[in-house]
Structure formats: C-alpha cells, structure tokens
Amino acid sequence: MTSTRDFTETDSDQRAELERLRAEVAEWRRRFEKGEARDVGFTNSANEVEALYTALDVTAESAESLGVPGTYPFTRGIHPTGYRGKLWTMRQFAGFGSASDTNARFKFLLQQGQTGLSTAFDFPTLMGYDSDHPRSLGEVGKTGVAISSLADMEILFDGIPLDKVSTSMTINGPAIILWAFYIAAAEKKGISSEKLRGTIQNDILKEYMAQHAWCFPIEPALRLIVDCFEWGAKHAPLWNTISISGYHIREAGSTAAQELAFTLADGFTYIERGKARGLDVDDFAPRLSFFWDIHNDFFEEIAKLRAARRIWARHLKERYGAKSPRSWIMRFHSQTAGVTLTAQQPMNNVVRVAYQALAAVLGGTQSLHTNSMDETLALPTEEAVQVALRTQQVLAYETGIPNVIDPLGGSYYVEALTDQLEREAESLFEEIEAQGGVVAGLESGWFQRKIAESAARQQWEIEQHRRTIVGVNEFVTDEPELSIPLLKVGVEAERSQRERMAKMRAERNDASCTEAIDRLREAARGSDNVFPHILECARRYCTLYEIRAALEDVFGAYREPVFF
C-alpha cells in the first residue's frame, strides 16, 4: 500500500534527512519483517496496511494542503476553534409508537442533556402511507413514530419550543411532505419557517441505491428535492434541506471508499440539478449537509471523514464554481454503525459504540448519534438510550479529547490513509462517469451490484473467520446469552392511531382538502415549485397518503431494475 513520495525539494538538508529516513526504514524492514511469512494487516475494507508509516508515506501535496482548521480545503475541520468553541450536537435518534409516545421520549432525552432532536419514522410513514391504509396493517409505530398528518406532528412536538431546538427528520421518499407538516406545526405555535433549525434527510438517490424506501420515479423525485432547495433558500435559511447520506450505503455492505465516493457523487448530482434549475450554487449549497456511518475500523473512519471534507471543498470550488467558503464547507452528522451491533453478548455493543463515537469526534463531526446496545434486538429502552447518550457526554467532558483540534493531524498513518481514500474515491468517480452518471448507474443496477458484491465478500470473510467479530465467530461462550430488557410496541399504538385519524378526518373540512389536493396535482403537471402547494395541503390537514397519491397520479410509481 505504501506510496512513493515525489521528492522535489531543493533544500539539500531536507533531501539528506529524507534519504537518511529511507535508509533507516529499509534497515528496520530487513531486521524485523519476515518477508512473505510476515503477518499482513488489512482495513475493514480489505486494503493492505503496512506495519510502519513515516514521512515517506505522505505525499508532498497532502503535507502542503494540511493547513490549519477552518481553512480550505478543511482537512483538519471546518471550524477554526474545533470543539473548544462548541461541542458537537448530541442528537439521539428516537421514535416509536404514537406521536405522544415519542413526544415523551423526546422530553426524556432533552432532560438527560441531549442537545438536538432526531426523529425516526415507522415504515408506513417512510413509504408515504397513512396509519389507516391497508398496507400499514401490523406495522404502525413498530420501527419509528407514526405520522400521517399535521395533527400527528402537532402532538409529536407538543411542549417543545421549535425555535429553540434543532430537529432532524430521517425520511426520504415523502420527505417534502413531512417537512411541510413540521413547518405547519411550527406556524400553529406562531413560529415562522425563517426561525426553524434542523435537517430533513431527503436523500432519494441513496434510497434507490441501498435502502429502498421510495415513492416516485427518480426524475420527479429529484424535482421535489430541488423544489425544497429553492423554497428553503428563500423561506427557511437556517434549515438543511438535505442530508446526503452515506450511512445507509455503508450499512448495506459497501466499503469505506464506496461509501465516500457514492455519497459524494450523489451530492454532486444534487448540485448539478440545482444549477440546472437556474439556482446559484452559493444560494443553496451551504444548506446541504452529509450523514456518515462510523464503522469499526478506527483509523479508516477518521481518514474517511477528513478525505470527505477535502474532496467536497475542492469539487465545489473548482468544478462547480462556488465562490462562497460556506459552499465549500462540508457539515455532517455521524452515527455509529448499526450493522456492527450483535445480538450475541449485547453488552459488547457498548464498547463498540464508544470506540466508534471516538472516531467520529476525532474525525470532526458536527453532530453525533450513538447507538444503544439493544438496537439489534429492538427499538432502544430508556435505560439503553441513556447509556448511549452518557457515552457521548463522557467523551465530551471527561476525556480531554475536545481540548485539541484535529489531534491526529500530521499522523503519518492517518494522512497516508486519507490520501489513499481520496485516490480511491476519485477513481470511483471515473467509473461512475463511465456508467453515464449516478442516475444511469442506478437505472442499470451498477451501484446496487457494487454494494452487493462488497457485502457478500464481508460476509464470506466472517464465515471463514478471516474477520473476527467478538462473541460471534470468536470468543464465543457456552453460557446462556445475557437477557436484557427490550422495548416492545404493541397493537395499542396502531389502534389509538387509527382512532385519532378517524376523528381528524371527521373534524376537518373535506371540501377544502379536496381543493388543495387538486391544486397540488395541477402544479405537479406543470413546472412550478410544488412545495407551497404541499404546505397548503398540510395546513388543511390533508394526510400523508392523500398528498403522496396526488403526486403519484402525475409522476407514476418506481420499479426497481432487476439484475443478477
């Protein structure tokens, strides 16, 4: 893996020092390495790792561009003062059962010191179905909170000052509709959209690539996202209108380099679609954010985050002509890797999450979710989620880590790994271009195949004991598995949700709803921005599925390509 440095220094003393170092390393390898018989290390992505890294492994270009935090290309972080100025936002993902159930969990987390809200939705909501739709039967509230109209959103944030908290909503296919519900709920509290802070995930490309929660075909789905960019730039300047997500790509089985490249390629596609609409890149790019998975390979994850900032800054400045430094800056949320949690010996997950959280912080994340130890078995209990939050608080207040900005900057290994991941990402960009771009690659199944191949390789490595998973394929005990309390969402949540929906439908003005839906459908047939029409539907208590169905009448439904 070791790269050969292009030495162009003219200073004779420096050249002599490097030659001396090269001779020392050669002697060290002769004495202590055992040739072909030696143990060879690999990252989780199966890249070979050398036993020793020195200045010889860091490119001159990388060393010169390292710079200081808060300056282009932001390898060392986007803020000049790092966490000394402001800690990362501790944003625990939460949602289950009814809106009132999750409202209580939100308030519990805020009381425990959480500094931002992050909303998980149930599967019917993720797919754009109301809780009383036949396809929702048995699924309401099971994997997140059920939200079917403005009425549910009002309950979800009852007693929570939306102008004082930052809210993240993890939803994609019907994201534009849920965002409208949120804005309408804030309006009912007397809070304008200009004062709202938060993020809507709204990243539909990765859904076609990895997670598969979509509503519409690719092109109209991209139109809706650009509608959010356009409306948000004017009316919600503090809101992140998209969180371009590598998390789900990595959870589906990609390597770190694939997560990096595929996610950034999605981001470039959104930039291109915004520019094609006629938007100035500097008007909407500063509100684009990212979301990364933090896996088990400690140094690889840190290097991935550093490379991501550098690549984004360079492409926005040089390729897309962004003039504002705010457009060059990559702001991102991180979450510890759910796919690494194990049902076997679940207490081990506390340790995994702590190390992953440390990697996220050393990589310079702006906000962080730490998974609970029980999430491979069920939605987290209050006790488990409190331990996960305390993990972040111990890291923030007891370890001293936030006192120094980018403490691994200049590490030979971290810098060499950052360079390598950047090179791999650029190589993958070329492959994507050869496919005709992101949309063409999705339509042909190219991305899906790449991720599936990587996932199959990783599973094979585990089954062959080439990759150790503690408590799963090594260090297994014969003792009965530890029994831990689990959160169980019963049928009561679905029953009460259906009752509330029936009451809401009986009390609303159906004629007003029909009028708003008809206007939305007509706008969708044209080229106007549809968000104002969706927002008006939300205000009149049109439901999630009613709005989705109106758009689907115009846009049609998506069918995934079949490939082998």
N, C-alpha and C positions, 0 to 999 in steps of 0.2 A: 504493500500500500504506500510505502514511503515515496514521496515525490522528490525530484531532483531540483534543487533550487537553482534559478538562473542568476548566477552571481555577476553583477555588472558594476560592483563597487570599484571606485577608482582609488580609494584610500588604501594604501599598502598595508597599514597596520590592521585594518579591518579584514582585508583579504588573508593576511597571515593568521589572524585569530581564527577565522573560519577553517583554514587549512589545518591548523592545529586541532580544532574540534573534530574535523573529519577523520584525522588520524587516530584520535582518542576513541571515537566511536567504532572505527574499524578494529582497533585492538580489543575493545570491550566485546565486540561480537565474536572475535576469534577466540577469546578466552572463555566466554560464558554461554554462548549459544552453541547448540549441538547439531547444527546443520539440519538435515531432513528429519532427524529424530526429535527435534525440539517440539515443545507444546506450542500450538498456534492458537492465538486468541481471535475471536470474532465479535463484532457487534451483534445486536439482536437482528439487524438487517442482513447478516451474513457477510459483511465486509471484513476483510482481514485487518487485524490490529497488530501493529508492531509492539514489541516489548519495551521499547525506549523511544522517546521523541526528544529532539533537540532543535536548536535554531536552524539546522539543516533541513528540517521538515516544514518550515514556514516560508511561504513564498514572499518574495520582496514586495510584491503588490499588496498582499494581505497585511504585512507588517506596516507598510506606509499608510494604509487606509484605516488602521485600527483606531487611531484618534482618541477622542475623549467622549464620554457620554453626552447625549443631547446634540451631537453634531453629525452631519451627513458623513457616511451612509448609515449611521445609527447602529453599527455592530455592537456597541457597548451599552445600548439602551437609548430610549427616546427622551428621557428626562435628564437634564444636567445634574440634578441632585439625587437621582435614583429614589430609593426608599427613605433616604434621610429627609426628603421633602414631604413625601406622602407614601404611606404603606399601600400595598396592593389592596383592591377591594375584595373582601371575603364574602363570596357570593355562593351560598349553598343552594343547589338545585332542589326544588321542593314542589310537590304536587301530588295529591291523591284524593280519591273520593269526590265529594261535592265541593263547590266553591267555599262553603262555610268550613269544611274540614281543613282545607288548605289555608284559608284565612287564619285559622287558629295556629297552624304550623308556622306561617309567616311571622305572626306576632311572637311566638315562642323563640324563633331564631333571632329576631331583632332584639329581644330581651337578653339573649345569650351573647350579644355583641356582634352579630352579623352586620355587615355594612352595605349590603345590596341584596335585592330580591332576585331570584331566578326561578322561572315558572316552568314546570313540566306538565304537559297536557296528556290526557288519555288518548288511546288510539283512535276512537271515533273523531275526536276533535282534530287530531293530526291529519286525518283524511278528509276533513270537511263535512262530517256527518253530525246531525243533531243527536242528542242523547235518546230521543224517542224514535229515531229512524230504525227500521227493521234490521239493518246491518250492524247496529250498535248493540244489539241484544247480548248481554253477558259480558260486555267489555267496558261498560261505563265506570269511570273512576279507577280502573284497575292498574293502569300504568302511569297515571298522572291525573290531573284535575279535569273534570268535565266542564267545558264552557261552550254553550250553544247560542248565547245571545248577550246583549248588553246587560240584561237582568243578572246573569251569572257573573259577569265581570264586575258589576257593582257590589255584589256580595263578596267576591274574591278580595277586593281591596277596601272593604268597609273598615273604617277606622284607621286607615293607613294614609299618611299625607303624601300624595303622589308628587307634590312639588318639592318634597324633602328627601325622597328615596330614589335610587336608581333601580329600574326594573328591567330584567332580561326575560324575554319570552322565546323559548325554544320551539319554534314552529316554522314550517316552510311552505308546503303546498297552499294552505289557506292563510298564510301569514298576513297578507294585506287586510284580510277581514278581521283577524284578531287584533291587529294594530288599530283598526277603526273602532272596535269595541273599547279598547283601552282609552283612546282619545275621547270617545264619547262619555266614558265613565268619569274621566277627569273633568270634562265640561260640566257634568252634573254636580261636581264638587266646586265649581267655579274656578277651575284651573285651566288655563289655555294651553294649547299644544306647544307654544313657544317656551313654556317653563318645564316641560317634561324631559327627563333624562333617562336614558336606558337604551336597550338594543332589541330589535326583532331579528331573529336569525335569518329567515327569508332567503336562504341559500338553496335555490332549487336545483342547481346543476349537480351538487353532491348527492341530492336525493336520487336522481337518475343513475348516478354513479355507484352509490353504496347503500343508502338507507331505504329507498323505495317508498317514501311517503309523499306522493304527488297527487295533484288534482287535474291538471291540464297538460296538454302537449307542450313541448319545450319552447317553441317560439312565443305563444301567448303568455306562458309563464314568465319568460324573460321580459315581455312587455310590462307585466304587472310590477315586476321588480323595479324597472326604470321609472314607472309611474310613482313608486314610493320614493325613489331618489329625487325626482323632480318636485313632488309636493313637499317632501321633508325639507329640502334645501330652503324653501321659502317659509314654511309654516312650523317646522319642528327642528330648529337649528342645533339643538343640543342632543338630538336623538340619533343613534346609529341605525341607519335604515337597512343594514345588512350585517351579518356576522358570517364571513366566508369561512367555512368550516372544514378543517382537516380531520377533526375528531372522528367523525363517522367513517371517513375513508380509512383511517388507521384501525378503527375498531372492526372494520370489515376484513382486515388482514393485510393491508398494504405495508410496505417498508417505510422507514422514516423518510427516505428520499422521495418515494412515491407520494407520501402524504404532503411533503413540502412542494413538490412540483405540480401535482394535480390540483392542490388547493390554490396555489399562486396562479396557475393557468385559468382556473375559474375566475379568480379576481381580475385578471387581465381581460377576460371576456366581458365581465360586467362593466369595466372601464370602457371598453370598445362600444358596448351597446349604449352606454350613457352618452358618449361622444357622438354616436350615430344619431341620437335623438336631437342633437344640437346643444346639449348641455356643456358648459365649460367644465373641464375636468377639475378645476380648482373650486368649483361650486359644490361638487358632490363627493369627490374623493376623500376629503378629510373626515367624512362621516361613515366611511367604510371601515369596518373592524374585522378582526380574524378570531378564530377559535381553534386551539391546538390540543391534541391529545398528548399527555405526558406519560410515556411508557416506562418500562423498567430499566432500559439501558441509560444509566445516569448521564454520562458524558455525551452520548449521542443526542439525547433530548436537549441538553443545553446548547450544543452546537447547532442543532436544527433551528432553534429559536433565533440564534444570532444570525445564521445564514438567511433566515426568512426576512428579517428586517433589512439586511443589506441588499438582497435581491429586489425586494419591493421598492426600496428607495431608488435604486439605480434605474429600474424599468420605468417607474413613474416620471422620473426626471428626464431621462434620456430618450425613452421610447414613446412616451405619451405626452411629453411636453408640459408637464405640470410645473408651474412657476413657484407655487407656494410651498415652503417647507412643511406646512401642515399636511399637504397631499403626499409628501414623501414618507411621512411617519406611519409605520405600521403599529397600530394599537391592537392588543389582543387579550382575550380571555383564555385561560387554560383549565383543563380538567384532568385529574388523574385518570389513569386508563381503566375503565370498567372491565375490559376484556381480560385484564391481568388478575382480577379478583377470582378467588377459588372458593368453591363450596366446601372442599376439604380443608380442615384446620382453619376455619374462617378468621381466627384471631391473627393469623399471619398477615391478613389484609391490612391491618392497622399499620404494620411495619412497611409493607409495600407502599401504601399511600403516603406515609411520612417521607420516604426517600423520593418519591415522585414529586411531592409538593416542594421539597428542597430543590430539585432540579428546575422546576418551574420558576421558582424565585431567583435562583442563580442565573436563569436564562432571561430574567427581566420581564415577567408577565405583569399586566396591569390589573388583572383580577383572577381569582382562583376559586375553583370548586374542588373540595377534597371528598372523594367517595367514602361512603360508610362501609364498614366491614361486612354488613349483611346484604349488600345490594346485589350480590349474585344469587341470592335466595328469594328476596322480596324487596318491596319498597322499604326504605330505612325507618327504623323506630326512632323515637325522640332521643333515646339514650345513645344509639349508634351515631346519629347525626350530630349530637353534641360532642362526642369524641372526635368526629371528623373536623368539626369547627375548632375544637380545642387544639387539634394538630396544627392548624394554621396559626393560632394565637401563640402557642409555644414557640413556633418558628419565628414569629414576628417579634415577640417580647422577651424571649429568654436566650436565644442562641447567639445574638450579636450579628447575625447574617446581614440584616438591613443596614448596618453601620457603614459598610464599604460598597461602593458602586462597582458592579461587574468584577468581583474579586478574582474570577478565573481568567479575566482578560490578560493576554500575554502568555498563558499556559501553552507550551509547545503542542501538547496533545489537543487541547480544545481548539486552538487556532488551526492546526492541521486538519482536524475533523470538520470544522466549519468550512474550510476551503473545499474539502472533498465533497461535502453535501451540496455546496453551491455548484460545483462542477457537475455532479450527478443530476441536479435539478435542471441545469442549462441543457444537458444532453437530452433529458426527457422532454424539455420544451421543443427541441428539434423534432423528436419523434411525434409529438402531438401535432406540430405543424404539418408533418408529412401525412398525417391522417386527415388533414383538412381543417384542423382546429378542434376545439372542445365539443361543439355541438355535433359535428360529423363523427367524432370519436365515440360519442355516446350513442348515436344512432346506429353505428356499426357494431357496438358492443366491445370496442377496443379497450376502453377503460375498465369495464367490468371483467374482461378476461385477465388483464394485468393484475388486478386486485385478487381475483380468484386464484390465480397461479401462485401468487405470493402467500396467500392464506394456506393453500394446500402444502406448500413447502414447509411453512412453520409448523403445521400440524404433524407432518411426517417427522420433522426433527424431534418433536416432543415424544411421539410414539416410539421413535428409535433411540430415545434417551440421549440424543445429541444436544438437546436443550433441556436444562434442568428446571423444573417447576417444583419448588419446595412443597412437600406434602402431597404432591400429585403423582409424579413419576420417580421422585427420590425422597428420602427421609419420610417415608410413609410409616404410620404406626398401625398396630393391630388393635389398638384401643378403640372403643366406640367414639364416633365423631361427637365433638362438643355440641350440645344443644343450646341454641341461643334464641331469645325471644324474637318473633317475627311479627311484622305488621300485616294484618290480613284485612282486605277491603271486602266487605260482604255485599249482599244483594240490597241492603238498605239504601246505599248511596244511589243505586240506579232507580229504585222505586221512588225515593224522595225527589230525585232529579226529574223524573217523568211527571210527577205531580206538580212541581214548580213550573215546568214548561206548559202544562195544560192550563194552569192558572194565568200565566203570562199571555198565552195565546187568546184566552177568553177576555182579558182586560185590554189588550192593545187595539188599535184602530186598524182593522184588516184592510180597509179601502186605502188608507194612507200607505200601508206597507206595499200593497199591490202597485200603487202609483210609483213608489220609489224603485221597486224592482223593475218595472217596465222601463223607467228612465235609465237604469243601470244597463239593462240589456241593450237598449238603443245606443248608449255610449260605447259599449263594447264592440258593437258592429262598426263603429267609426274609428277614428284615430285619436279622439280626445283622451286625456288622462281620466281614468275611471275612478281614482281614489276619492274625489269629492262625492261621487255618486254612492260609493260603498259606505262612506262615512254617513251620508244621509240615511241610507238603509239601516245602519247601526242605530242611529238616533231614534228611528221609528220602531225599533225592536223587531226588525226582520231577523230571522235566525241565520245561523251559520250555513246550514244546508240550503236554505232558500236563496241566499246570495251565491253560494257555490253553483247551484243548479242553473241560475240565470246566466252566469258566465259560461257554464258548460254547454248551454244551449247554443252559444255563439262559437266557443272555442273548440268544442268537441272533447273527447277523452283521450288519454295517453295509453298507448300499448307498448310495452317493453319489447325490444328486439330479442329474438330467440337466437342463442348461439351455443356452440358446443366446443 
